[in-house]
Amino acid sequence: MAQPYSTKLLDRPEPGLIKWSPNPSDDKFLHVNLQQRVVQLYKPTGHARRGKFDYERVAKLDDIPPLSTYDWSPAYPGLVAIGTASGTINLINLNDSTNHYLEQRLKFTRFCQAIAFNTGSLLAVGLERVRNDQCLQVWDINHLTDIKPPGSWSTLDGPILGEAVHRFEPATTVSSTKFFEDSPQTLVVGIKNQGIRIYDLRDPNGAVINYQTKCNNNLAIDYVDSNYFASSSLDRPGIVIWDRRAASRHSSSPFYLDAADTDGLPWGAALNLDRAIDINPSNVPDRGSLVRSIRFCREHRGLLAVLSRTGQLRVLETVKEFVSGDQNYDNSPELLEARNSHELDMGFTRRNRRHDQIVSFDWVTINTQTVSPRVLVLRASGAYEILEKPSHTADHMYKMVPWQAPHRGLEENTGYHSLMQFDATQYLEMMGSVLVDDAVKDIPLFGEEKISAEAVASQAVDLAPPKEGSDFDNAKDGYLLESLAGKSTTAEKVSILRKHVQNTTQYKEKSSGSEYIGGGTGSVSNRQAHENLLTTTLNMQGLPRNTQVILDHIMLLRSKEKYLFDYLANINITSDDPWLQDLWHWVASASSAAYDDGMVAEGIDFSFLGVIPIWTGHLGRRGTSRLAHGTALPDDATWERCLETLLNGKTGGPSYGNLKTKRPARREVAMRICEWGKRSIDLDWTDYAKVPASEKNPSSITRAAARALFEGDYTRAVNILKAASAEYPELVFVSLALQLTVRGDNALVKEQLDFDDTVASKTDPYLRVISSLIATNNWETIANQDSLPLRERIYIALRNFDDDKLTQWLDDQLKTAMGTGDIEGIMLTGITDNLVDIFAKYVEKFNDIQTATLVLSVCSPRYINDYRCQVWRNAYRAYLQRHKAFLQRTKFEVESTKKSKHRGVPTITPLSRQIALRCVYCDAEYELASKASRGGPIIGISSSASATQAQSQGPSAPSNNNTLSQGTGNLMATSISAGVSCANCGRHLPRCVVCLEVVGIPRSDKPELAPDREVRLAAKFPTFCLKCDHVLHLDHARQWFARHVECPVPECRCRCNFKANPELNYH
């Protein structure tokens, strides 16, 4: 009979629990659905990696008893034991399709807390506290072992287990229990509010090892080294790993005793982690354990995973602490240390992804250490997924790539697109692990297609090392180089290179049959067309050096063309990418609308909001930052009233015609946002004769006609087509059909003209729209036509969809834009938190952190608080710094800090001072700004008068020449002839390594008398090499490094003037 649910059962995850088979030779996993009371058995059939998991269902049992805990027998793969809220023990045979189960009732009804099989025939059950009975009972199920598939238990009714063979723990609550695999007669037990105990069932005296702790839940034993087991508590985010060898002090090493006595380590523990998981108070549930489960990996020693209540899955790598040989003791407990930790899924940090959070997991048993460890997870949606622990070689690629700024290898004519080259004798040692990981990452691990990972790894390391060489085609491509010669802007050069690449055999082979590149059938979506453009030159090799340098440094070259916060300039700079141009057109219009508080109403700042925030009334996660002081978050009525205020200057009827809506102001403002950034090419076509000749082509004409239709002006659309039909006769038929449609003769269009949506053009999206409208008169079909720009589709939806339908449609489009990284989604989101998600996918695909940083800097961190914005900002700054674009980096920092001003105060913390003087001998520091503000002389501008005045004070006068605390710090206080010296220790600057004269004192060649002003100025400045610390006069440095790269000092081999690729013109 089914038992009613206990309150403890309600704390279980709704999708259920999963468990991989505890038998290493049995490749199956179990899913127990706690709410629907269903047990399903699956087996993997092929791949088991991130993004691809092949499996099939083997068995399903319905209407199982309502369970509180369960375990799967490692000795008998078909046997599952279930504990219930009443203490009844049920045994299920997965090989029996009759859904029959055996039942073992207890003398006293109580909650079953834990249940565990050993590798033999023992079954241990942990129960809740009752006064007159033991709460840890062990049964022998040996008489059930003759059940073979497809055996049936229909004849085994009654108390089938008999009496328990062992009984322990009277009047206590057993919270968890596990058997040790290497010692099947030994089990560890967690006792609520008391500690952990280890029982050896073979001991007739019943000796027990006891550890005092409150971490007595979620017991898990290390399969590789069973001396260690882990546990957690209900109310703490930490875990403790124990060593069962900690039986007595006399058998423990002094090293362990010292840790237990002085470091506060609990007795018996090998590692105590106070925060194994991250805890955010806002995400912590009111009840339930903070740590949901702990599991050790079967193939790797000390590798365990911890799942939190919020879905965080963290993997910890533990190793034994180093102990010198003289402190090693046999059978002594040993300490562990956590070497690394890995987050397998970052989705737990997002509140809006609760339906995707991980609710249960288990390690996948692969029976090999060649393949990286991986776990099977069950998400709240009920989906299975494989997550992999990052390989030990995950950072090898970073270490092997020559990252020296900007790229090492260009000057030596060697490739920088591949890994470093090694001698044949060192190649396998340096690259072997990388080769093995790359070879086995995609092989099937289960089923008939299973491939031996060891065999694949052996073949990978037997391959000969690749030959050294350049990944550049140094052959002179005369036509290509000649085409680039007359081009001055990066956009012009990139456009030429893309056209050149599209004509290459390599690109054609890549694009043939590929729908992503455009080789598939049917029309290409607008987003896909953009991706096709950007992927044209992505990962292309074999180009000449000069052209490859352009493609590899587009961000750097754009920054030198002042790609920053001048939006109109950005539009010209990105003329090679119409989609980026459209993005900057929208930003420019939004900025113009927000000028002088143009988007502020009743203390609410609506600037840079997109269609969805306007329509839904959502100001973002930091919505309060958009409110004036004392303004409350607006309700629906206030929101509508504020938008009406913004529309005060609008004349005429509503832009959405006669459509009925409960949100007229929102719809009107959203339609105005769609019109932001429309270019001159989109303007009035009423007078065809005045249209520029460059715009008179079929595509422009159909675009103008379609946009007239979008606005509901059929007459203007017909007139545009009629005016152009004389020059383009192919538009006559479309014009005639549209005229009949305007008159309401839709049936005549279909019957006499045989006009249907198959007429739609597959190359011109606007002609396709006109054709579809004539044939179907269905605006929903047109709004879903993804070959149109998203701006147009949003406008169509706003003008034709009712409120509920529009809300759902906008939500669907947002999900698509976020999933694909479509930057046209800025129309939907504006510069808000959701745009960060779109840019995250965009950056992942195309690595354009520059555009993402510049766009988001308009509102981040003013209105957006997302760590990814800061990461991209730092990465872009580092990129400019790495390429010695110091001026561009400084301009970006200054301008972005100005953009971050909120209520007059920058929200970006100003950088600390970057220029200071410090004596290399005594380490005294001189701050130029503070010296000038206090009236102290600054280096290089001290006058002889000030020095004379210091001398005229006489010996009795207090001297401040060497007194730094008074703030003068006069570096030239003695006399003009003494030169620059430290005011603290009196030491001079080093000698110039060219002329061997002391830097900072008058020179013997008297360059100050030279007629050339540049020589006079350069002679006053010292230059330092940051690598070798040698000093030169600036004019000497210019003369020397005009002909040399190495340092002038003979024994110094520093390449002070090295430039990796001088084509970039660093100055």
C-alpha positions, -999 to 999 in steps of 0.1 A, spaced: 0 0 0 13 34 -9 24 55 21 16 92 25 44 116 18 64 129 48 75 165 49 111 152 45 101 138 11 89 171 -2 124 184 0 135 160 -27 142 174 -63 111 170 -85 127 155 -116 142 128 -93 176 112 -87 201 94 -110 227 69 -102 253 52 -124 257 14 -119 279 6 -89 291 -24 -108 321 -13 -130 313 -39 -156 277 -29 -160 272 1 -182 238 14 -171 223 42 -151 191 45 -131 166 74 -129 142 74 -101 113 99 -104 102 107 -69 70 126 -78 57 102 -104 70 71 -86 87 57 -117 121 39 -120 137 38 -154 169 19 -164 190 32 -193 222 21 -210 246 43 -229 250 33 -266 277 55 -280 291 89 -273 291 103 -238 306 138 -240 295 174 -236 269 181 -262 263 145 -272 250 116 -251 236 85 -267 215 62 -246 184 41 -247 159 29 -222 161 -7 -210 134 -11 -184 107 9 -167 88 2 -135 57 22 -126 39 27 -93 69 20 -71 65 27 -33 70 64 -23 107 62 -14 128 83 10 161 67 0 174 39 -22 205 20 -33 216 -3 -62 233 -36 -56 268 -38 -71 267 -76 -69 233 -81 -84 227 -55 -112 189 -60 -112 184 -55 -75 173 -21 -61 164 -15 -24 140 13 -15 135 28 20 102 45 27 88 70 52 73 42 73 105 22 75 93 -5 51 121 -19 30 111 -28 -6 132 -47 -30 127 -42 -68 139 -65 -95 147 -44 -126 147 -75 -147 110 -82 -138 85 -64 -160 56 -72 -137 63 -43 -114 62 -67 -85 83 -58 -55 92 -75 -22 84 -59 11 101 -62 45 83 -45 74 98 -34 106 87 -39 142 84 -1 148 73 23 121 98 51 115 115 71 87 141 52 67 171 76 64 197 55 46 201 22 28 232 6 14 244 -27 -2 279 -41 1 297 -59 -27 283 -92 -13 249 -100 0 245 -76 29 220 -48 31 223 -21 58 194 2 67 196 34 88 165 44 106 151 73 126 154 72 163 130 51 183 133 43 220 129 5 221 148 -6 189 181 -4 172 183 20 144 210 4 123 200 -31 110 218 -54 86 202 -82 66 216 -110 45 199 -113 11 218 -143 0 188 -165 -6 176 -140 -33 208 -143 -53 195 -172 -74 171 -147 -92 183 -145 -128 167 -125 -156 140 -128 -165 131 -141 -131 99 -131 -113 93 -125 -76 55 -131 -77 59 -161 -55 80 -145 -28 54 -126 -8 58 -120 29 88 -109 51 114 -122 27 145 -110 45 137 -126 79 155 -113 110 184 -89 108 218 -105 112 232 -74 129 216 -46 150 234 -15 163 227 20 175 198 19 200 178 51 204 198 71 178 191 85 144 212 71 116 215 97 89 238 80 64 256 47 59 280 31 33 300 -1 30 337 -1 21 343 -19 -12 377 -32 -2 363 -46 30 327 -56 25 322 -64 62 331 -29 73 306 0 71 307 37 81 277 52 97 266 88 103 249 94 136 227 125 138 241 152 161 268 128 174 294 118 148 306 91 125 313 55 135 330 27 117 318 -9 124 336 -41 115 309 -68 114 335 -95 118 346 -83 152 328 -104 179 335 -77 205 317 -50 185 346 -25 186 338 8 170 359 37 157 342 69 166 347 105 152 330 134 169 314 157 142 282 172 130 292 164 94 274 131 93 254 133 61 260 123 24 287 98 32 308 89 1 339 66 -1 368 70 -24 368 39 -47 405 41 -55 417 46 -20 391 34 4 409 47 34 393 81 27 356 90 29 337 123 29 307 137 46 288 170 50 264 186 74 229 200 68 235 236 76 270 242 65 285 247 31 317 227 40 327 190 37 352 169 57 373 141 43 381 114 68 408 88 71 396 55 86 431 47 97 428 73 125 420 46 151 444 57 180 471 82 187 499 57 192 495 46 156 495 81 142 525 100 129 537 132 148 529 151 116 492 142 118 490 146 156 504 181 153 477 190 127 450 176 150 463 193 181 474 227 169 456 234 136 421 226 148 416 196 125 389 172 138 403 139 150 401 114 121 398 141 94 423 143 66 409 175 51 385 201 64 369 225 38 347 251 54 333 263 20 332 236 -5 303 254 -23 294 290 -28 265 303 -7 244 333 -18 219 341 10 193 351 -16 194 317 -33 196 295 -2 163 276 4 146 278 38 150 241 44 171 212 32 208 204 32 231 230 16 251 202 2 228 179 -18 252 150 -26 289 141 -27 304 115 -51 339 102 -56 351 93 -91 358 55 -96 388 59 -119 408 87 -103 421 89 -67 409 118 -46 386 133 -73 352 141 -58 323 163 -69 299 183 -46 264 193 -56 248 222 -38 212 230 -32 213 257 -58 226 235 -86 263 243 -83 285 213 -93 321 217 -81 348 191 -87 377 190 -62 411 174 -68 427 163 -36 462 149 -31 482 138 -2 503 164 16 540 160 12 557 144 42 594 138 44 605 101 45 616 102 81 580 111 92 562 83 73 545 58 96 528 26 85 490 26 89 491 62 100 464 86 88 476 110 61 466 146 55 451 157 22 451 191 4 428 204 -23 450 211 -53 424 223 -78 387 230 -81 365 232 -112 330 245 -118 313 222 -143 283 244 -149 280 282 -143 243 282 -148 236 281 -111 246 318 -108 216 328 -130 182 330 -113 164 329 -146 178 294 -153 163 276 -124 146 252 -148 181 242 -161 198 238 -128 214 205 -118 194 185 -93 212 152 -93 245 137 -107 268 108 -107 302 100 -122 303 80 -154 323 48 -151 346 46 -181 371 21 -168 400 41 -183 421 70 -172 430 80 -207 397 98 -212 389 129 -190 365 122 -161 329 131 -168 296 132 -149 260 125 -159 237 153 -146 200 155 -144 186 190 -148 154 204 -134 138 202 -168 143 164 -167 171 164 -194 203 143 -191 236 159 -199 273 149 -198 297 174 -183 335 169 -184 361 179 -159 386 201 -176 417 181 -186 450 186 -171 461 198 -205 434 224 -207 459 252 -202 486 236 -222 473 253 -254 476 286 -237 511 279 -225 522 265 -259 509 294 -280 535 321 -285 518 350 -268 547 375 -267 533 409 -277 520 411 -302 530 378 -318 563 360 -317 575 345 -350 565 371 -375 600 386 -378 616 352 -381 591 343 -408 576 314 -388 540 308 -381 521 320 -351 488 303 -358 499 270 -345 517 257 -314 554 261 -306 578 238 -325 600 214 -306 629 191 -314 619 156 -323 635 143 -291 614 167 -270 582 167 -290 565 137 -274 574 148 -238 561 183 -244 530 175 -265 521 139 -257 493 147 -233 478 173 -256 479 149 -285 462 121 -265 435 144 -252 428 157 -287 426 122 -301 402 107 -276 379 136 -269 353 126 -295 354 88 -296 324 67 -286 328 51 -252 299 27 -250 279 3 -272 288 -15 -304 306 16 -317 329 17 -287 366 24 -295 394 16 -272 408 49 -258 442 32 -251 445 22 -288 436 57 -300 461 72 -276 488 49 -287 483 58 -323 484 95 -315 518 94 -297 533 73 -325 527 99 -351 558 117 -363 563 153 -352 551 179 -377 576 196 -398 586 231 -389 574 258 -413 554 289 -417 516 290 -420 520 319 -444 520 317 -481 550 339 -489 543 337 -526 536 372 -539 500 375 -550 504 405 -573 467 411 -580 458 410 -543 487 432 -532 480 457 -560 443 459 -550 453 467 -514 480 492 -523 456 521 -529 434 515 -499 439 536 -468 412 524 -444 409 490 -427 373 485 -439 383 488 -476 412 464 -471 390 438 -453 363 440 -479 389 433 -507 403 404 -487 368 389 -481 361 390 -518 395 374 -525 389 346 -500 354 338 -514 371 331 -548 397 307 -533 394 269 -536 398 265 -499 367 286 -492 347 270 -519 355 235 -506 345 247 -471 312 262 -483 301 235 -506 272 217 -491 273 237 -460 241 255 -451 259 276 -426 281 292 -453 252 295 -477 256 263 -497 222 250 -486 189 254 -504 164 281 -496 168 317 -485 195 326 -460 184 343 -428 196 378 -422 216 366 -392 231 338 -412 241 362 -439 260 383 -413 277 352 -399 286 341 -435 303 375 -440 323 373 -407 333 336 -412 346 343 -447 381 350 -434 378 331 -401 406 305 -396 418 310 -432 454 301 -438 479 303 -466 474 340 -473 503 363 -479 519 378 -448 509 414 -454 472 404 -458 472 380 -429 485 408 -406 455 429 -415 430 401 -407 447 392 -374 448 428 -362 414 443 -372 407 455 -337 441 472 -334 438 489 -368 403 501 -361 414 515 -328 441 535 -346 413 549 -369 396 562 -337 370 535 -333 358 547 -300 327 567 -289 322 589 -319 293 570 -333 292 586 -367 330 579 -371 323 543 -360 298 539 -388 324 548 -414 351 527 -398 329 496 -399 318 501 -435 329 466 -443 302 452 -421 266 466 -427 253 449 -396 278 467 -374 270 499 -392 233 494 -384 242 487 -347 261 520 -345 233 539 -363 209 527 -336 233 537 -308 238 571 -324 201 578 -326 195 565 -291 223 588 -279 208 617 -297 173 610 -282 188 609 -247 207 642 -251 197 668 -226 175 644 -207 153 638 -237 144 604 -225 137 613 -189 102 615 -176 90 619 -140 125 611 -127 128 579 -148 156 575 -173 144 556 -204 176 562 -224 190 533 -244 161 510 -236 150 486 -263 116 474 -274 112 447 -248 121 468 -218 97 495 -230 69 470 -237 73 450 -205 80 479 -182 113 464 -169 142 487 -162 167 459 -157 184 443 -127 197 477 -116 165 495 -123 168 518 -93 199 533 -109 176 548 -136 155 565 -110 160 600 -97 165 604 -59 132 598 -41 115 582 -72 98 549 -67 98 520 -92 69 528 -115 37 507 -117 19 501 -151 -1 533 -150 30 554 -142 50 537 -169 23 544 -195 20 580 -183 57 586 -186 58 572 -221 30 595 -231 51 624 -218 79 613 -241 54 613 -270 41 648 -265 57 661 -296 42 635 -318 14 646 -342 -10 626 -363 -27 593 -355 -11 562 -340 16 545 -360 -1 511 -355 -33 521 -373 -66 508 -359 -51 479 -339 -67 476 -305 -42 476 -276 -42 482 -239 -7 497 -241 -9 525 -267 20 545 -254 43 515 -251 35 504 -286 41 539 -300 74 544 -282 86 509 -292 78 516 -329 98 549 -326 127 529 -312 126 506 -343 129 537 -365 161 549 -347 191 547 -369 174 544 -402 199 556 -428 195 580 -457 190 550 -480 157 543 -461 142 577 -466 115 591 -488 109 575 -522 78 594 -531 95 612 -561 113 585 -581 129 610 -603 148 626 -574 162 592 -562 200 590 -567 210 569 -596 232 547 -573 200 537 -554 180 528 -585 183 491 -585 156 463 -581 167 456 -545 164 492 -534 131 496 -551 115 466 -536 129 476 -502 113 510 -504 80 495 -516 80 469 -488 87 495 -461 57 515 -474 37 483 -469 50 479 -434 37 513 -426 3 505 -441 7 528 -471 -3 505 -499 -8 534 -523 28 547 -519 41 511 -524 21 508 -557 34 542 -569 70 532 -562 67 500 -582 48 517 -610 74 545 -613 102 519 -615 85 494 -638 94 514 -669 131 510 -661 127 475 -646 99 457 -665 102 426 -642 84 447 -615 53 453 -637 38 419 -627 43 426 -590 29 461 -593 -2 448 -610 -8 421 -584 -3 446 -556 -29 470 -572 -54 442 -573 -47 434 -537 -52 471 -527 -86 470 -544 -96 440 -523 -95 415 -553 -75 388 -535 -94 360 -551 -88 376 -585 -50 377 -578 -50 340 -570 -73 328 -597 -63 349 -627 -27 357 -619 -20 323 -602 0 343 -576 10 323 -545 39 323 -521 60 301 -543 66 331 -565 86 347 -536 122 355 -545 149 335 -527 175 363 -531 156 395 -525 139 393 -490 118 424 -497 104 410 -530 97 378 -511 77 399 -485 56 416 -512 49 383 -529 39 366 -496 17 395 -487 -1 394 -521 -5 356 -519 -15 352 -482 -22 386 -467 -8 371 -435 15 395 -415 25 368 -390 42 348 -418 61 380 -428 71 388 -393 86 353 -390 105 356 -422 141 356 -409 156 368 -441 143 403 -432 163 424 -408 151 421 -373 143 458 -372 117 454 -399 102 423 -383 98 439 -349 81 469 -366 57 445 -384 49 427 -352 43 460 -333 19 472 -360 -1 440 -365 0 417 -334 -23 420 -304 -8 425 -269 -6 388 -259 7 376 -292 33 404 -293 46 396 -259 51 360 -267 67 368 -301 91 393 -286 101 367 -260 108 341 -287 129 365 -307 149 374 -276 157 338 -269 168 333 -305 190 364 -304 206 354 -271 212 318 -284 228 329 -317 246 361 -307 226 382 -332 237 418 -326 205 430 -343 190 421 -310 200 455 -297 166 466 -311 149 442 -287 171 447 -256 186 482 -259 218 485 -240 206 465 -210 215 433 -192 201 411 -220 224 427 -245 253 413 -225 240 378 -231 238 385 -268 273 398 -269 286 368 -249 276 345 -278 288 370 -304 322 373 -288 324 335 -284 318 331 -322 338 360 -336 361 373 -308 351 409 -313 355 421 -277 362 456 -291 327 462 -303 311 445 -273 332 467 -249 325 500 -267 287 495 -270 283 482 -234 305 510 -220 277 534 -229 256 520 -200 280 498 -180 285 501 -151 260 530 -149 229 508 -154 244 473 -160 263 453 -134 276 422 -151 311 408 -145 314 400 -182 314 437 -191 344 442 -168 361 411 -182 358 423 -218 369 458 -208 400 444 -191 407 421 -220 404 450 -245 427 472 -224 452 444 -222 450 439 -259 458 475 -266 486 475 -240 500 443 -255 503 459 -289 518 491 -275 488 511 -285 493 532 -254 476 563 -268 445 544 -279 443 526 -245 445 559 -226 418 575 -248 396 545 -243 400 546 -205 394 584 -203 364 584 -226 348 553 -211 353 568 -176 334 599 -188 307 577 -202 303 560 -169 293 592 -151 261 588 -131 246 619 -116 279 636 -123 301 610 -106 321 583 -126 311 548 -118 344 534 -131 371 538 -105 398 560 -119 431 543 -124 459 550 -100 487 573 -112 508 557 -139 539 580 -138 562 585 -109 599 589 -101 617 565 -79 654 564 -70 668 530 -79 694 533 -52 675 543 -20 639 537 -33 628 573 -25 597 583 -45 589 616 -61 554 625 -72 555 651 -99 519 663 -95 523 668 -57 556 686 -62 541 710 -86 511 717 -65 533 725 -34 555 748 -54 585 724 -54 608 723 -84 601 696 -110 628 676 -127 643 693 -157 629 728 -149 649 738 -118 666 772 -121 700 783 -110 683 811 -90 666 787 -68 699 768 -62 717 801 -55 690 811 -30 694 778 -12 732 785 -9 728 821 2 709 810 34 743 801 48 753 771 68 731 780 97 700 781 76 679 749 76 684 731 43 655 713 26 676 698 -2 675 664 13 643 666 33 616 646 14 590 651 42 588 688 35 577 681 -1 603 700 -21 624 670 -33 647 693 -54 665 670 -78 688 698 -90 694 717 -57 732 720 -55 740 737 -88 730 735 -124 764 718 -132 758 690 -107 729 677 -128 700 656 -116 706 637 -83 684 621 -57 675 645 -30 676 617 -4 709 598 -12 726 623 -36 733 596 -62 732 605 -99 715 587 -128 735 559 -144 758 565 -174 747 565 -210 759 532 -225 767 550 -258 787 581 -247 795 568 -212 786 601 -197 764 604 -166 728 610 -177 712 642 -163 743 664 -161 756 688 -188 772 669 -216 806 676 -231 793 678 -267 768 706 -256 738 695 -276 718 724 -262 737 746 -287 726 725 -317 706 744 -343 681 715 -345 653 719 -319 646 682 -318 682 675 -309 681 701 -281 650 686 -266 661 649 -270 694 656 -253 676 664 -220 657 631 -217 670 598 -206 656 565 -219 655 532 -201 652 496 -214 627 478 -192 644 445 -199 680 451 -193 678 484 -173 705 501 -194 702 539 -199 708 561 -229 704 597 -238 673 599 -260 692 613 -290 718 586 -287 691 560 -285 675 572 -317 708 571 -335 718 537 -323 684 519 -327 679 534 -362 705 508 -373 705 482 -345 681 461 -325 703 448 -297 716 468 -267 747 489 -272 764 471 -243 787 444 -259 780 416 -234 743 423 -232 722 404 -257 689 422 -249 669 431 -281 658 464 -267 643 476 -299 626 444 -310 593 449 -329 574 417 -337 556 431 -367 568 466 -377 541 467 -403 517 479 -376 535 512 -371 536 514 -333 544 552 -333 
